[in-house]
Every structure is written in C-alpha cells, then in structure tokens.
C-alpha cells in the first residue's frame, strides 16, 4: 500500500491554493487520520488526510464512504467541504470557528440539550450511503483480532452469552435508521456561535438513533442521571421507559465493542508506527472500556433494563 503523500505534495494538489501564501500546522487530537490546519492567504481550512490502513483494519469506513458521508453531513451539522482528493484520499474542510468540547464540558447538564439538538439535526439530514450496526462491528473486530493473533482484553469472551442476549434484545424493536456519526466522543463536538457542530465521520453510517445517544454517554462516562437527561433532551415527550432502556443498553454495547477498536488499533496501527501516537495509551483504553462493560454486564440491574427495552419482564441475562 502506498504511503500517505507529504504535506508539501498535498498542498500542491488543491488547485485553488496554488500560488497563494500557505502556512500549515498539524492539529492534535486525531487518533487515526492525519489532520492539518492550513491557512491560505490567512483564511483557515482543515485538511483531513485519510489513512487507508484504518479502514483496512476495520477501524473506520472506507475512505470513499467517509468522504461521501462528510459531504452529506455538511448539509446539517458538519463542516462545509471545499474540495475532495479521492486519490489521496483527503478532504478540504471549513475550519469551524469555535471551541472543541472535552469530556468534563459535555457532562455539564446545561450543555446536554445542545448535544441533543446537534444529533437531531444530523439525524434529520441526508441519509448516508452505508449502514452501521455496533454488534456487526464487534464481530468484525473480533475476527480481525483472531486473524492477527491479537490478545483480547482480560476475560473478554467470558461475557459472550450475555452480549448475545443484549444483541437480541436491542434488535427486537429497532428505531428507524437515521444518518448517525457513531463515534461521538466529546472532541467531535465543536461549540460555535450558531450551535454545536459535529466533525470526523470515520465510523458514520445509518443507525438506530438510540445508539448515538448511548455512545455519547459511554464516551463521556455519563451516569444514569446524565444519560436520562440526554435521552429526554433528544426524545422530549416521546421518551418512554423502553426508549431510555435502549439508550442505556447501547451505552453498554458501545463499551463492549470499542474495547476491541482500541485493541486492534494498539495491535496493528500503533505497533506499525513503532508506538502509540501522541502518548495515547490504546491498550489501557481498551482495558478501561472492557472493565466498564464487564461491570455492566454482570450487574443484576441488567435484567430490568433488558425487560424494559423489550417489554418482557423479567429477563435473565445469564441463563
């Protein structure tokens, strides 16, 4: 597989930038792709260079799909797209003038309604060209681990039967699919003067909106009260015990699956680079997510959540 072109080469591939005063800097925070701020005659842009090894390892959608979904999201809450370089592959994006949120900020109750509103706008926008299912992604990442001999988080397969019960319960009453981001860690929210915007569509696809909310809760370590606030802000008067249970169950499913995402990233991409980028400990993150998931799968309260989501009380998750 060919190497990613140099930044100097990339700058020359954007016709509107040729012959103009251009300055650039690497932006911190991206765990997979290469992201730069490029100032052209003092006007800022974002150059997002997609690493093909990411999708090849099952860690994201194919570059062509991410580019198409980024274009679709620009109609709702995404950054505007000024150019695409499919052969690189790369995207030239609007530099959003705002503040990147962090985990502590998204846990503030007064911020949660803005997160819900951003999700509603994305979900009401143009459909994406692909679907996403968190359990299918788990199966895919498990196969990547098996194929490459990657060690799983300690005791990971011990929860297999309970995860299967969780999967079947969440597949019983799915909500209509909408275009979802599916990876809404705090740093993918940008607070601007016109509302919260959403960036980085690496794992995007049409999905159950309850997963989007559960994933936000998982990424930001929401407790049940904050998860309930997010669900209420999103669903409003339509929120029911069954819907809230779906969101909380997807919180668990998110941690179950993304533990493998960090396992694969550590074992394949970080190892190939000779170490984890920017000091991020993917292995520790995998262990943390699995530790949280395992605690939730072993919690006696899981049966009540399963029952509330399916309308069949009680459900014994460990038959």
C-alpha positions in Angstrom: 0.0 0.0 0.0 1.4 3.4 -1.0 2.5 5.9 1.7 0.4 8.9 2.5 1.8 11.9 0.4 3.8 14.5 2.1 2.1 17.7 3.3 4.0 19.7 0.7 2.7 17.4 -2.1 -0.8 17.6 -0.8 -0.8 21.4 -0.7 0.0 21.5 -4.4 -2.9 19.1 -5.2 -5.5 21.7 -4.2 -5.8 23.9 -7.3 -7.3 27.0 -5.5 -4.2 27.0 -3.2 -1.5 27.1 -5.8 0.4 30.3 -6.0 -1.0 31.7 -2.7 0.5 32.3 0.7 0.1 29.0 2.5 1.0 28.1 6.1 0.1 24.8 7.9 0.3 23.0 11.2 -0.6 19.5 12.4 -3.7 19.5 14.6 -3.6 17.5 17.8 -6.3 15.1 18.8 -6.9 12.8 15.9 -6.3 9.1 16.8 -6.3 7.6 13.4 -6.1 10.0 10.4 -3.8 13.0 9.7 -5.4 16.4 10.3 -3.9 19.8 9.5 -4.9 23.4 9.8 -3.9 25.2 6.5 -4.0 29.0 6.3 -4.3 30.2 2.7 -3.9 34.0 2.5 -4.8 34.0 6.2 -8.1 32.1 5.6 -8.1 28.9 7.7 -9.1 25.5 6.4 -8.8 21.9 7.6 -7.1 19.3 5.5 -8.1 15.8 6.6 -5.9 13.1 5.1 -7.4 9.6 5.5 -5.2 6.7 6.4 -6.3 3.7 4.3 -4.9 1.3 6.9 -7.6 2.5 9.3 -10.5 1.1 7.2 -8.4 -2.0 6.2 -8.1 -2.9 9.9 -11.9 -2.4 10.4 -11.4 0.8 12.4 -13.4 3.0 10.1 -15.5 3.1 6.9 -13.8 3.1 3.6 -12.3 6.4 2.6 -14.7 6.9 -0.3 -17.6 6.3 2.1 -16.2 8.7 4.7 -15.8 11.4 2.0 -19.4 10.9 0.8 -20.8 10.9 4.3 -18.8 14.1 5.2 -20.4 15.7 2.1 -23.9 14.6 3.3 -23.3 15.8 6.8 -22.3 19.3 5.6 -26.0 19.8 4.8 -26.8 19.6 8.5 -24.2 19.9 11.3 -20.9 19.0 9.6 -18.2 21.4 8.3 -18.6 22.6 4.7 -16.5 20.6 2.2 -14.4 22.8 -0.2 -12.5 20.1 -2.1 -12.0 16.3 -2.2 -8.9 14.4 -3.2 -10.2 10.9 -3.7 -6.9 9.5 -5.0 -5.0 10.6 -1.9 -7.6 10.3 -0.2 -8.2 13.6 1.6 -10.8 16.3 2.2 -10.5 20.1 2.5 -13.0 21.3 5.1 -14.3 24.5 6.6 -12.3 25.5 9.7 -15.1 25.8 12.3 -14.6 28.9 14.4 -15.5 27.6 17.8 -14.4 25.6 20.8 -13.6 21.9 20.8 -15.5 20.3 23.7 -14.0 18.0 26.3 -15.3 15.2 28.5 -15.8 17.4 31.5 -17.8 20.0 29.5 -20.2 17.5 27.8 -21.0 16.2 31.3 -22.4 19.6 32.3 -26.2 19.4 32.5 -26.6 22.8 30.8 -24.6 21.6 27.8 -26.5 18.4 27.2 -29.5 20.0 25.3 -27.1 21.4 22.7 -25.6 18.0 22.1 -29.1 16.5 21.7 -30.0 19.3 19.2 -26.9 18.7 17.2 -27.8 15.0 17.0 -31.3 15.8 15.9 -30.0 18.0 13.1 -27.6 15.3 11.9 -30.3 12.6 12.1 -32.8 14.7 10.1 -30.2 15.4 7.4 -29.5 13.4 4.2 -29.1 9.7 4.6 -25.6 8.2 4.4 -24.7 5.6 1.8 -24.0 2.8 4.3 -25.5 1.3 7.4 -23.8 0.7 10.7 -24.5 -1.9 13.5 -22.5 -2.0 16.7 -22.8 -5.7 17.0 -21.7 -6.4 13.4 -18.7 -4.1 14.1 -17.9 -6.2 17.2 -18.0 -9.4 15.1 -15.8 -7.8 12.5 -13.2 -6.6 15.1 -13.2 -10.0 16.8 -12.3 -11.6 13.5 -9.5 -9.0 13.0 -8.2 -10.0 16.4 -8.4 -13.7 15.7 -6.8 -13.3 12.3 -3.9 -11.3 13.6 -3.4 -13.1 16.9 -4.2 -10.0 18.9 -4.7 -10.6 22.7 -8.2 -9.7 23.8 -8.9 -7.7 27.0 -8.7 -10.0 30.0 -11.9 -12.1 30.3 -13.4 -10.6 27.1 -15.0 -13.8 25.8 -16.4 -14.7 29.3 -19.2 -12.2 28.5 -20.1 -13.7 25.1 -23.5 -15.2 26.1 -24.6 -12.0 27.9 -23.6 -9.9 24.9 -25.7 -12.2 22.7 -28.7 -11.6 24.9 -28.0 -7.8 24.8 -27.8 -8.0 21.0 -31.0 -9.9 20.6 -32.9 -7.5 22.9 -31.7 -4.4 21.0 -32.5 -5.9 17.6 -36.1 -6.6 18.7 -37.6 -3.1 18.5 -35.2 -1.1 16.4 -35.9 2.6 15.7 -35.9 3.7 12.1 -32.4 4.2 10.9 -31.1 7.8 10.5 -27.7 9.1 9.5 -25.5 8.7 12.6 -22.0 9.7 13.5 -21.5 6.5 15.7 -18.3 7.9 17.4 -19.3 11.0 19.3 -16.6 11.4 21.8 -16.5 14.9 23.3 -13.8 16.2 20.9 -16.0 15.6 17.9 -18.4 18.3 19.1 -17.4 21.9 18.2 -19.3 24.7 20.0 -19.8 27.6 17.6 -21.9 30.8 17.8 -24.5 29.1 15.6 -24.8 26.0 17.7 -22.9 22.7 18.2 -21.4 21.2 15.1 -20.1 17.6 14.6 -16.9 16.6 12.9 -14.9 13.5 11.8 -17.2 10.9 10.1 -14.8 8.0 10.3 -17.4 5.5 11.6 -20.5 7.1 10.2 -23.5 5.2 8.8 -27.3 4.9 9.1 -28.1 3.5 12.5 -30.6 3.4 15.4 -30.5 6.9 17.0 -30.6 5.4 20.4 -27.1 4.0 19.8 -25.9 7.6 19.1 -27.1 8.7 22.5 -25.8 5.6 24.3 -22.4 6.1 22.6 -22.2 9.7 23.7 -23.0 8.5 27.2 -20.3 5.8 27.1 -17.6 8.1 25.6 -18.2 10.8 28.2 -18.7 8.4 31.2 -22.3 9.6 31.9 -24.0 8.2 34.9 -27.7 7.1 34.6 -28.9 10.6 35.5 -27.0 12.3 32.8 -27.9 9.6 30.3 -31.5 10.2 31.2 -31.1 14.0 30.7 -29.6 13.4 27.2 -32.4 11.0 26.2 -35.0 13.4 27.5 -33.4 16.3 25.6 -33.4 14.3 22.4 -36.7 12.5 22.5 -38.7 15.0 24.5 -42.3 14.0 25.2 -41.7 10.8 23.2 -39.3 9.4 25.7 -40.6 6.2 27.3 -39.0 3.7 29.8 -38.4 1.4 26.8 -36.5 4.1 24.8 -34.5 5.1 27.9 -33.6 1.5 28.4 -32.5 1.2 24.8 -30.1 4.1 25.2 -28.7 2.7 28.4 -28.2 -0.7 26.8 -26.4 0.8 23.8 -24.2 2.6 26.3 -23.0 -0.9 27.4 -22.8 -2.2 23.8 -20.6 0.8 22.9 -18.1 0.0 25.6 -18.2 -3.8 24.7 -17.3 -3.1 21.0 -15.0 -0.1 21.3 -12.8 -2.0 23.7 -11.9 -4.1 20.6 -11.4 -1.0 18.5 -8.7 0.1 20.8 -7.3 -3.4 21.0 -7.0 -3.5 17.2 -5.6 0.0 16.9 -2.9 -0.8 19.5 -2.0 -4.2 18.0 -2.0 -3.2 14.3 -1.6 0.6 13.7 0.2 1.7 16.8 2.6 -1.2 16.6 3.3 -0.5 12.9 4.3 3.1 13.8 6.6 1.9 16.5 4.5 3.1 19.3 1.2 4.9 20.2 0.9 8.4 18.7 0.9 11.4 20.9 1.3 9.3 24.0 -2.2 7.9 23.8 -2.4 4.5 25.6 -4.7 2.4 23.4 -4.1 -0.7 25.4 -5.2 1.0 28.6 -8.2 2.5 27.0 -9.3 -1.0 25.7 -8.9 -2.4 29.3 -10.9 0.6 30.7 -13.8 0.2 28.3 -14.0 -3.5 28.8 -13.8 -3.1 32.6 -16.8 -0.7 32.4 -18.7 -3.0 30.1 -18.0 -6.1 32.2 -19.3 -4.4 35.3 -22.5 -3.5 33.5 -22.9 -7.0 32.0 -22.5 -8.5 35.5 -24.8 -6.0 37.2 -28.1 -7.6 38.4 -29.9 -4.5 37.1 -29.2 -5.5 33.5 -32.2 -7.9 33.5 -34.5 -5.0 34.3 -33.1 -2.9 31.5 -33.5 -5.7 29.1 -37.0 -6.3 30.2 -37.9 -2.6 29.9 -36.5 -2.4 26.4 -38.3 -5.5 25.2 -41.5 -5.2 27.3 -40.9 -8.7 28.6 -40.1 -8.6 32.4 -38.1 -10.2 33.7 -35.2 -11.2 31.5 -32.4 -13.2 32.9 -29.2 -12.2 31.0 -27.1 -15.1 32.2 -29.2 -18.2 31.5 
